[in-house]
């Protein structure tokens, strides 16, 4: 995992060739600080050690080399002792630690933060080294600081346990406290969940009980479970915390339970093992800050519409296929959320569409009310913009890491919840009614905090200036004494100026020497006898007096007492809020949900979406459907709507499978994707881009669109295509929505046509799922004359003498041309190539026509006839 520059080893390190490996050095010859550094490093061998030295976090030896290369920082050196010489060193300012840490974690590194845990002045006064401890371990899945997280995206840490064909999975976002677990079978289904969650880090119990290391994406290890995707960052862990007894005990103790029955996982041993191992890792990495997680929730994959990795990629739900960006994805088109927690919830809803019509209708009805009640929608959105990220701030409060600004932001948001409830009382739809259940006690808690904290508190909790006057009598008394002493200092300057007749005399303060009286060196002879010279500078002399020193002691002592008392009051205040953490988190879920529904309503209004009707059955009837992303990317009115009717109905012979033909670049892929996105949006609870829509619930959406190599595993474009197609044929059901584009194009014409024919036939006769099959093999149109549940459609074009115009309209009937040469001309192929292609095509058509042996226009052939072809 590490990047190493190998320097020649010498007996004594030099500036040019400093020591980079402490294992070759005599430990006893190192300075005390380096000895401590090595001790700590040995405890965290797989993490980069950030070691606090004064105002910097320094790295030494191998870690210095890695960090200098990864962060493009200068590699320097520092003396390691008389007999040791120079050792490699790289450092970053303490105030920039968060920024540099984020960069390293994004590259897949783990960081151990070894900070000073005492005031350095006390250690210096006692003649000893400053005490340091590892206060936090940073890994890709354990980040909690705002600056290292994306506001509208969860940062999941996952853990997996695999036993033969069965597996357990647990995951958590420790910044919000969410904690889930599940159990299933077949490694393919585990991978399905990992691709859905996109965890930043995955914990795996290694078959080597002593190993513990972090594997970056693509990095291989003999200890990693075979078959897990290589695109994730894996942490190999000891087996011990993943054993059933250890894991169950840890869960029961952490959540103060006697049984896991109420959590729904009592009889899911692999889910328990994964959750226990995950919990141990969280406790281990957070060190001094033990996080407060929400009660563990057990779920089942079958609770949601299943979207495999290929479908999520092809439908571009959260990022685009081409460059992996947010802009141009479905989430981009729908995200009008006002809060960070709403943004995270919308992302989650889109990858977890619902299956139960009653739950879908609850969301739809709320969106409908918000669409119709413009003033309520606008008032709610305006108020939400002033509500902070309750989920993540509550997480920091519960772990004891929230500062005064965090707590004040939380309190102000809690107070605004009262107004949110008042607005919600104007509505009658399910989610608005649910919002009205937020307890008024949270408003009281918010007011209590606001009454304690100053309006603009400082960042550093131990610098004072946090608590308002009138909160604590002892605090007020100390402040009054301090004010008197500071007034005495102000008067001292005026008095001394008048007494010795020096107008530029000053009373100042220095951290090293304390309070002093400053005189210009040219006026030093005017210093009274009671002035004691303390420091001589180029242009001034500094003095103290016994009275000033006595007053300084009083001021510093009082200031220290004041800061400690303020911190104590604040800590108690934070603890009081932490006691309501779960209640605040429950409220934040309701706020996030209404934010999502407001976002969907906003998009529905401005894009002209309709409310889809869900019915029992398999029909998908979309009138005037549009692609939600492409439509927003074009000028208003430019997108050409198209209708869809599939899902065999015995009364009107609605087809199960549509063979869709037409030229390249005419819009076939766009049409396929828009049908999939409309179904997905509808099952999310959203309105959809159509004039009307009547839909049956889908259990899965499959897509096979585009061509791509998987060079890492040595798979060609055609092999990838066949793998995806096999997955569809092996897992599709009659309730699935299946969208196929260009099956069989990656091999020879006869092979490809044969495969495409067989796949389409299998989908129509065996699976009978709702399917749109886009193809350039016009021969597949013959299936409509053989099978009653197959229909032909085409994307129409207008032919002119020297060009074609794509109309982007889907109409009944099969196309008999692909216009590939014309598309090549539009793309800019040289005219000589176009003319030669026409000559070759004419020769092929005249001398190598493919004859299938099926009589055009007849419908009396049986399936057995087609099988003989």
ZAMARGU-4260 file (C-alpha; in steps of 0.2 Angstrom, whole numbers, plus 5000, padded with zeros to 4 digits):
<rodrens>
0) 5000/5000/5000 | 5014/5012/5004 | 5024/5022/4991 | 5042/5021/4995 | 5058/5030/4989
5) 5072/5019/4993 | 5087/5029/5000 | 5104/5021/5003 | 5106/5016/5021 | 5121/5024/5030
10) 5127/5022/5047 | 5123/5040/5050 | 5109/5049/5041 | 5113/5064/5031 | 5103/5078/5025
15) 5104/5071/5007 | 5100/5053/5013 | 5090/5054/5029 | 5085/5038/5037 | 5068/5032/5031
20) 5066/5015/5040 | 5068/5016/5059 | 5069/4996/5060 | 5087/4997/5055 | 5091/5010/5069
25) 5096/5007/5087 | 5081/5011/5097 | 5090/5016/5112 | 5101/5029/5102 | 5085/5039/5097
30) 5080/5054/5105 | 5065/5052/5118 | 5053/5060/5106 | 5058/5048/5092 | 5057/5033/5104
35) 5039/5038/5108 | 5035/5041/5089 | 5042/5023/5085 | 5032/5016/5100 | 5016/5023/5093
40) 5020/5019/5075 | 5022/5000/5080 | 5005/5000/5087 | 4998/5007/5070 | 5009/5000/5057
45) 4996/5001/5043 | 4992/5020/5046 | 5001/5035/5042 | 5006/5043/5059 | 5002/5062/5061
50) 5012/5067/5076 | 5009/5084/5084 | 5025/5094/5087 | 5021/5112/5092 | 5011/5120/5078
55) 5014/5106/5066 | 5009/5088/5063 | 5025/5080/5058 | 5028/5063/5049 | 5045/5054/5050
60) 5054/5040/5042 | 5043/5030/5029 | 5028/5040/5032 | 5037/5056/5028 | 5041/5049/5011
65) 5024/5044/5007 | 5016/5060/5012 | 5028/5071/5003 | 5025/5061/4987 | 5006/5060/4989
70) 5004/5078/4994 | 5018/5085/4984 | 5026/5093/5000 | 5045/5095/5002 | 5054/5081/5010
75) 5066/5088/5024 | 5075/5080/5038 | 5078/5082/5056 | 5092/5077/5069 | 5088/5060/5077
80) 5102/5060/5089 | 5121/5060/5089 | 5124/5043/5083 | 5108/5042/5072 | 5110/5058/5061
85) 5096/5064/5051 | 5079/5056/5049 | 5066/5060/5035 | 5053/5072/5040 | 5037/5081/5032
90) 5024/5091/5041 | 5008/5101/5039 | 5002/5115/5049 | 4990/5110/5063 | 4976/5121/5056
95) 4977/5113/5039 | 4977/5095/5046 | 4958/5093/5040 | 4962/5098/5022 | 4977/5087/5020
100) 4969/5072/5029 | 4955/5073/5017 | 4967/5071/5002 | 4976/5056/5010 | 4960/5047/5015
105) 4953/5050/4997 | 4968/5041/4991 | 4964/5026/5002 | 4976/5029/5017 | 4972/5027/5035
110) 4979/5040/5047 | 4983/5040/5066 | 4981/5057/5074 | 4993/5058/5088 | 4989/5075/5097
115) 4996/5084/5112 | 4984/5080/5127 | 4991/5093/5139 | 4997/5111/5139 | 5014/5112/5133
120) 5019/5126/5145 | 5016/5114/5160 | 5027/5100/5152 | 5041/5113/5149 | 5040/5120/5166
125) 5042/5103/5173 | 5056/5099/5161 | 5048/5084/5153 | 5041/5080/5136 | 5024/5085/5131
130) 5011/5070/5133 | 5004/5064/5117 | 4991/5051/5113 | 4982/5044/5097 | 4966/5053/5099
135) 4958/5047/5082 | 4960/5035/5068 | 4954/5042/5051 | 4950/5029/5038 | 4939/5031/5023
140) 4923/5025/5032 | 4926/5033/5049 | 4926/5052/5044 | 4915/5063/5055 | 4921/5081/5052
145) 4911/5092/5040 | 4926/5097/5030 | 4930/5079/5025 | 4912/5074/5020 | 4900/5078/5006
150) 4885/5086/5013 | 4872/5078/5002 | 4880/5060/5002 | 4881/5047/5016 | 4898/5040/5020
155) 4895/5022/5023 | 4907/5010/5032 | 4902/4992/5029 | 4907/4975/5036 | 4904/4958/5028
160) 4905/4940/5034 | 4904/4926/5021 | 4901/4908/5025 | 4900/4896/5010 | 4884/4902/5000
165) 4878/4914/5014 | 4883/4931/5020 | 4880/4944/5032 | 4881/4963/5029 | 4881/4978/5041
170) 4884/4996/5037 | 4884/5013/5046 | 4886/5031/5043 | 4894/5036/5059 | 4892/5055/5055
175) 4873/5052/5056 | 4872/5037/5067 | 4863/5026/5055 | 4866/5008/5058 | 4859/4993/5047
180) 4861/4975/5045 | 4855/4961/5034 | 4858/4943/5029 | 4857/4934/5012 | 4863/4921/5001
185) 4874/4920/4985 | 4889/4931/4984 | 4881/4940/4969 | 4867/4947/4980 | 4880/4953/4992
190) 4889/4962/4978 | 4873/4969/4973 | 4871/4978/4990 | 4889/4984/4990 | 4887/4992/4973
195) 4870/5000/4979 | 4878/5007/4995 | 4895/5012/4988 | 4903/5011/5005 | 4919/5021/5007
200) 4927/5006/5017 | 4922/4988/5019 | 4928/4977/5034 | 4932/4959/5030 | 4937/4946/5044
205) 4953/4939/5037 | 4957/4920/5037 | 4973/4926/5045 | 4968/4930/5063 | 4983/4942/5065
210) 4982/4952/5049 | 4975/4970/5050 | 4978/4981/5035 | 4969/4993/5023 | 4968/4988/5005
215) 4965/5003/4993 | 4953/5000/4977 | 4961/4988/4965 | 4974/4982/4978 | 4974/4963/4980
220) 4977/4952/4995 | 4977/4933/4997 | 4967/4936/5013 | 4953/4945/5004 | 4937/4935/5001
225) 4937/4929/4983 | 4923/4936/4972 | 4921/4953/4981 | 4922/4968/4969 | 4940/4976/4969
230) 4933/4993/4967 | 4931/4996/4985 | 4943/5000/4999 | 4944/4985/5011 | 4951/4984/5029
235) 4956/4966/5033 | 4952/4963/5052 | 4955/4950/5065 | 4942/4936/5066 | 4939/4938/5084
240) 4926/4953/5085 | 4917/4944/5071 | 4913/4928/5080 | 4895/4926/5085 | 4897/4926/5104
245) 4909/4942/5104 | 4898/4951/5091 | 4881/4947/5100 | 4889/4952/5117 | 4895/4969/5110
250) 4878/4973/5102 | 4869/4969/5118 | 4880/4979/5129 | 4881/4994/5117 | 4862/4995/5115
255) 4858/4990/5133 | 4847/4975/5127 | 4844/4958/5134 | 4839/4951/5117 | 4841/4956/5099
260) 4823/4950/5095 | 4817/4968/5095 | 4830/4973/5082 | 4824/4959/5070 | 4841/4950/5069
265) 4841/4937/5084 | 4840/4923/5072 | 4852/4930/5058 | 4869/4925/5065 | 4879/4931/5050
270) 4870/4948/5051 | 4874/4949/5070 | 4893/4944/5066 | 4894/4958/5053 | 4886/4971/5065
275) 4897/4966/5080 | 4913/4967/5070 | 4908/4984/5063 | 4904/4991/5080 | 4921/4985/5087
280) 4930/4994/5073 | 4920/5010/5076 | 4924/5010/5094 | 4943/5006/5090 | 4945/5020/5078
285) 4936/5034/5087 | 4947/5032/5103 | 4943/5046/5115 | 4926/5050/5106 | 4914/5035/5107
290) 4900/5038/5095 | 4882/5036/5099 | 4874/5026/5085 | 4855/5024/5082 | 4847/5007/5087
295) 4852/4994/5074 | 4839/4991/5060 | 4837/4975/5051 | 4831/4975/5033 | 4829/4963/5018
300) 4834/4965/5000 | 4817/4961/4995 | 4810/4977/5004 | 4815/4987/4989 | 4814/4987/4970
305) 4831/4979/4965 | 4843/4989/4954 | 4859/4980/4950 | 4875/4989/4947 | 4873/4989/4928
310) 4856/4996/4929 | 4861/5010/4941 | 4875/5014/4929 | 4865/5014/4913 | 4851/5024/4920
315) 4863/5036/4927 | 4854/5038/4943 | 4867/5046/4954 | 4881/5050/4942 | 4884/5049/4923
320) 4891/5035/4914 | 4903/5045/4903 | 4913/5054/4917 | 4905/5050/4933 | 4899/5067/4937
325) 4883/5072/4947 | 4878/5085/4933 | 4868/5075/4920 | 4862/5062/4932 | 4844/5058/4938
330) 4848/5065/4955 | 4854/5081/4947 | 4838/5083/4938 | 4827/5080/4954 | 4837/5088/4968
335) 4830/5104/4974 | 4832/5100/4992 | 4835/5114/5004 | 4845/5104/5017 | 4859/5092/5017
340) 4849/5079/5026 | 4836/5080/5013 | 4849/5078/4999 | 4855/5062/5007 | 4837/5056/5009
345) 4833/5059/4991 | 4849/5049/4985 | 4844/5035/4996 | 4826/5035/4990 | 4832/5034/4972
350) 4842/5019/4975 | 4828/5011/4986 | 4812/5013/4976 | 4797/5005/4985 | 4787/4990/4981
355) 4771/4993/4992 | 4758/5003/4983 | 4751/5010/4999 | 4768/5017/5004 | 4770/5024/4986
360) 4753/5033/4987 | 4758/5041/5004 | 4772/5050/4996 | 4763/5054/4980 | 4748/5061/4990
365) 4760/5073/4999 | 4769/5078/4983 | 4751/5081/4976 | 4746/5092/4990 | 4762/5102/4989
370) 4760/5104/4970 | 4743/5111/4972 | 4746/5122/4987 | 4759/5134/4981 | 4760/5146/4996
375) 4762/5131/5008 | 4776/5124/4997 | 4785/5140/4996 | 4784/5144/5014 | 4790/5127/5019
380) 4805/5128/5007 | 4809/5145/5014 | 4810/5139/5032 | 4820/5123/5027 | 4834/5134/5020
385) 4837/5140/5038 | 4838/5123/5046 | 4855/5115/5048 | 4861/5097/5046 | 4852/5090/5062
390) 4858/5073/5059 | 4877/5076/5058 | 4877/5090/5071 | 4867/5078/5083 | 4881/5065/5080
395) 4894/5077/5085 | 4884/5082/5101 | 4881/5064/5106 | 4900/5060/5104 | 4905/5075/5114
400) 4914/5083/5099 | 4902/5097/5095 | 4908/5115/5098 | 4898/5130/5103 | 4894/5135/5086
405) 4888/5118/5082 | 4877/5118/5097 | 4870/5135/5093 | 4866/5130/5075 | 4857/5114/5082
410) 4847/5125/5095 | 4842/5138/5082 | 4836/5123/5070 | 4826/5115/5084 | 4817/5132/5088
415) 4812/5133/5069 | 4804/5116/5070 | 4790/5124/5079 | 4786/5135/5064 | 4788/5120/5053
420) 4775/5110/5063 | 4763/5125/5062 | 4765/5126/5043 | 4763/5107/5041 | 4746/5109/5051
425) 4739/5117/5036 | 4741/5101/5026 | 4732/5084/5027 | 4743/5072/5017 | 4752/5058/5026
430) 4770/5066/5027 | 4763/5083/5033 | 4753/5075/5046 | 4768/5065/5052 | 4778/5081/5053
435) 4765/5088/5065 | 4771/5074/5078 | 4787/5083/5082 | 4788/5086/5100 | 4787/5104/5107
440) 4800/5099/5120 | 4813/5101/5106 | 4808/5119/5105 | 4810/5121/5124 | 4827/5113/5123
445) 4833/5124/5108 | 4827/5140/5118 | 4837/5134/5133 | 4853/5132/5123 | 4851/5149/5115
450) 4848/5157/5132 | 4865/5150/5138 | 4876/5154/5123 | 4882/5170/5116 | 4877/5175/5099
455) 4893/5173/5091 | 4903/5160/5100 | 4922/5156/5097 | 4928/5140/5088 | 4939/5135/5102
460) 4929/5129/5117 | 4943/5132/5130 | 4946/5150/5126 | 4931/5156/5135 | 4918/5169/5129
465) 4905/5156/5126 | 4892/5158/5140 | 4881/5173/5142 | 4880/5184/5158 | 4867/5180/5171
470) 4868/5161/5168 | 4880/5157/5183 | 4883/5168/5198 | 4901/5162/5200 | 4904/5165/5182
475) 4897/5183/5184 | 4908/5186/5199 | 4924/5181/5191 | 4920/5191/5175 | 4917/5206/5186
480) 4934/5204/5195 | 4942/5202/5178 | 4934/5218/5172 | 4940/5228/5187 | 4958/5221/5184
485) 4958/5225/5165 | 4951/5243/5170 | 4966/5244/5182 | 4978/5240/5168 | 4970/5253/5157
490) 4971/5266/5171 | 4989/5261/5174 | 4995/5266/5157 | 4987/5283/5158 | 4994/5285/5176
495) 5012/5280/5171 | 5011/5291/5156 | 5007/5306/5166 | 5019/5302/5180 | 5035/5300/5170
500) 5030/5312/5156 | 5032/5299/5142 | 5017/5300/5129 | 5022/5283/5120 | 5023/5273/5136
505) 5012/5257/5134 | 5006/5243/5144 | 5006/5226/5134 | 5005/5208/5136 | 5017/5194/5129
510) 5013/5175/5131 | 5031/5172/5136 | 5034/5186/5148 | 5017/5191/5153 | 5011/5210/5156
515) 5025/5223/5155 | 5027/5242/5153 | 5036/5247/5137 | 5047/5263/5135 | 5056/5269/5120
520) 5075/5265/5122 | 5078/5284/5120 | 5068/5287/5136 | 5074/5272/5146 | 5083/5284/5158
525) 5066/5291/5164 | 5061/5274/5171 | 5057/5275/5189 | 5066/5265/5202 | 5052/5253/5205
530) 5053/5248/5186 | 5062/5231/5185 | 5070/5228/5167 | 5062/5212/5159 | 5067/5213/5141
535) 5078/5223/5129 | 5072/5225/5111 | 5080/5235/5097 | 5068/5250/5099 | 5061/5248/5117
540) 5064/5242/5135 | 5051/5232/5144 | 5049/5233/5163 | 5038/5225/5176 | 5033/5231/5193
545) 5029/5221/5209 | 5011/5228/5208 | 5009/5223/5190 | 5016/5206/5193 | 5003/5203/5207
550) 4989/5210/5196 | 4995/5198/5182 | 4994/5183/5193 | 4976/5188/5198 | 4971/5191/5180
555) 4978/5175/5173 | 4972/5164/5188 | 4954/5172/5186 | 4955/5170/5167 | 4959/5151/5169
560) 4945/5149/5182 | 4933/5158/5170 | 4938/5147/5155 | 4937/5131/5165 | 4920/5136/5172
565) 4913/5141/5155 | 4919/5124/5148 | 4911/5115/5162 | 4894/5124/5159 | 4895/5121/5141
570) 4899/5102/5143 | 4884/5100/5154 | 4874/5109/5141 | 4880/5098/5127 | 4876/5083/5138
575) 4858/5089/5141 | 4856/5090/5122 | 4864/5073/5119 | 4851/5065/5131 | 4838/5070/5117
580) 4849/5064/5103 | 4837/5050/5097 | 4822/5061/5098 | 4831/5074/5087 | 4837/5061/5075
585) 4819/5055/5073 | 4813/5073/5070 | 4827/5075/5057 | 4821/5060/5047 | 4804/5068/5046
590) 4812/5085/5040 | 4823/5076/5028 | 4807/5067/5021 | 4797/5083/5019 | 4812/5091/5011
595) 4813/5077/4998 | 4794/5078/4994 | 4795/5097/4992 | 4810/5095/4980 | 4799/5082/4970
600) 4785/5094/4970 | 4795/5109/4964 | 4802/5099/4950 | 4784/5092/4945 | 4778/5110/4945
605) 4791/5118/4934 | 4794/5103/4923 | 4775/5099/4920 | 4775/5081/4928 | 4760/5071/4931
610) 4755/5060/4946 | 4756/5041/4940 | 4742/5029/4944 | 4748/5013/4952 | 4737/4998/4948
615) 4738/4979/4952 | 4744/4970/4937 | 4759/4972/4925 | 4754/4985/4913 | 4765/5000/4909
620) 4755/5013/4900 | 4764/5030/4898 | 4756/5043/4887 | 4768/5057/4881 | 4783/5051/4891
625) 4799/5061/4892 | 4817/5058/4898 | 4818/5069/4914 | 4837/5073/4912 | 4838/5075/4893
630) 4822/5087/4894 | 4831/5098/4906 | 4846/5099/4896 | 4837/5105/4880 | 4828/5121/4877
635) 4809/5121/4883 | 4798/5112/4870 | 4813/5104/4861 | 4811/5086/4868 | 4799/5075/4858
640) 4788/5065/4869 | 4784/5047/4866 | 4771/5034/4873 | 4773/5017/4879 | 4761/5002/4882
645) 4768/4985/4888 | 4762/4972/4900 | 4751/4958/4893 | 4733/4961/4896 | 4721/4947/4891
650) 4708/4960/4886 | 4717/4970/4874 | 4732/4960/4869 | 4745/4972/4875 | 4762/4966/4871
655) 4775/4960/4884 | 4789/4963/4872 | 4792/4977/4860 | 4805/4975/4846 | 4811/4993/4843
660) 4821/4997/4827 | 4827/5013/4819 | 4844/5021/4815 | 4858/5025/4826 | 4857/5042/4835
665) 4838/5042/4832 | 4834/5041/4851 | 4831/5022/4854 | 4843/5022/4869 | 4835/5038/4876
670) 4818/5030/4874 | 4823/5014/4884 | 4831/5024/4898 | 4816/5036/4899 | 4804/5021/4902
675) 4816/5014/4915 | 4817/5031/4924 | 4799/5035/4924 | 4795/5018/4932 | 4809/5021/4945
680) 4803/5039/4949 | 4786/5033/4951 | 4790/5019/4963 | 4801/5032/4973 | 4784/5042/4975
685) 4788/5055/4963 | 4778/5063/4949 | 4784/5058/4932 | 4788/5067/4915 | 4772/5062/4905
690) 4755/5067/4901 | 4748/5052/4910 | 4755/5036/4917 | 4747/5020/4923 | 4759/5008/4930
695) 4760/4991/4939 | 4774/4989/4952 | 4790/4981/4945 | 4801/4970/4956 | 4817/4974/4947
700) 4823/4985/4933 | 4836/4978/4921 | 4845/4987/4908 | 4858/4981/4895 | 4864/4997/4886
705) 4880/5002/4878 | 4896/4993/4876 | 4911/4992/4887 | 4927/4982/4890 | 4932/4976/4907
710) 4950/4975/4904 | 4954/4972/4923 | 4947/4955/4922 | 4951/4951/4904 | 4933/4952/4898
715) 4929/4959/4880 | 4915/4970/4876 | 4905/4955/4870 | 4909/4945/4885 | 4903/4959/4896
720) 4887/4960/4886 | 4884/4941/4888 | 4887/4942/4906 | 4874/4956/4909 | 4862/4947/4897
725) 4864/4931/4907 | 4861/4940/4923 | 4844/4946/4916 | 4838/4929/4909 | 4843/4921/4926
730) 4835/4933/4937 | 4821/4942/4928 | 4802/4938/4932 | 4785/4943/4924 | 4785/4958/4936
735) 4802/4964/4930 | 4805/4979/4918 | 4819/4974/4905 | 4827/4986/4894 | 4839/4979/4881
740) 4849/4988/4868 | 4859/4980/4854 | 4861/4962/4860 | 4873/4952/4849 | 4882/4966/4841
745) 4899/4962/4847 | 4901/4946/4837 | 4899/4940/4819 | 4882/4944/4811 | 4875/4927/4810
750) 4880/4923/4828 | 4874/4940/4834 | 4857/4938/4825 | 4855/4920/4832 | 4858/4926/4850
755) 4847/4941/4849 | 4833/4930/4842 | 4835/4917/4855 | 4836/4930/4869 | 4820/4939/4863
760) 4811/4923/4861 | 4816/4917/4879 | 4810/4934/4886 | 4793/4933/4877 | 4789/4915/4881
765) 4798/4910/4897 | 4800/4926/4908 | 4786/4936/4900 | 4793/4952/4909 | 4789/4969/4902
770) 4803/4971/4889 | 4809/4984/4876 | 4822/4976/4865 | 4831/4989/4854 | 4840/4982/4839
775) 4847/4984/4822 | 4843/4966/4817 | 4827/4970/4807 | 4825/4951/4806 | 4818/4951/4824
780) 4803/4960/4818 | 4797/4942/4812 | 4794/4937/4830 | 4779/4948/4830 | 4771/4937/4817
785) 4775/4921/4827 | 4772/4927/4845 | 4756/4936/4850 | 4764/4945/4865 | 4777/4953/4854
790) 4775/4970/4844 | 4786/4980/4832 | 4789/4998/4835 | 4802/5010/4826 | 4810/5027/4828
795) 4804/5036/4813 | 4815/5047/4801 | 4811/5058/4786 | 4821/5054/4771 | 4826/5068/4759
800) 4836/5066/4743 | 4852/5069/4751 | 4849/5068/4770 | 4838/5061/4783 | 4830/5070/4797
805) 4828/5061/4814 | 4810/5064/4820 | 4813/5055/4837 | 4796/5048/4837 | 4792/5030/4842
810) 4778/5023/4831 | 4771/5005/4828 | 4779/4995/4814 | 4797/4989/4811 | 4810/4998/4802
815) 4819/4990/4787 | 4834/5001/4786 | 4848/5007/4799 | 4854/5022/4790 | 4871/5018/4797
820) 4881/5026/4782 | 4870/5042/4784 | 4874/5043/4802 | 4893/5041/4797 | 4891/5056/4786
825) 4883/5067/4799 | 4898/5062/4811 | 4910/5069/4798 | 4917/5054/4789 | 4926/5059/4773
830) 4915/5059/4757 | 4926/5046/4749 | 4923/5034/4763 | 4904/5037/4763 | 4903/5034/4744
835) 4914/5018/4745 | 4903/5012/4759 | 4887/5014/4748 | 4896/5004/4735 | 4900/4990/4747
840) 4883/4990/4754 | 4875/4988/4737 | 4886/4973/4733 | 4882/4965/4749 | 4864/4967/4747
845) 4864/4960/4729 | 4875/4945/4732 | 4875/4941/4751 | 4857/4943/4756 | 4852/4934/4773
850) 4837/4922/4770 | 4828/4917/4786 | 4815/4906/4777 | 4800/4914/4786 | 4786/4920/4775
855) 4783/4938/4777 | 4766/4943/4784 | 4761/4926/4790 | 4756/4923/4808 | 4752/4904/4807
860) 4770/4898/4811 | 4772/4889/4827 | 4787/4892/4839 | 4793/4875/4834 | 4795/4882/4816
865) 4806/4896/4822 | 4816/4884/4832 | 4821/4875/4816 | 4828/4891/4809
</rodrens>
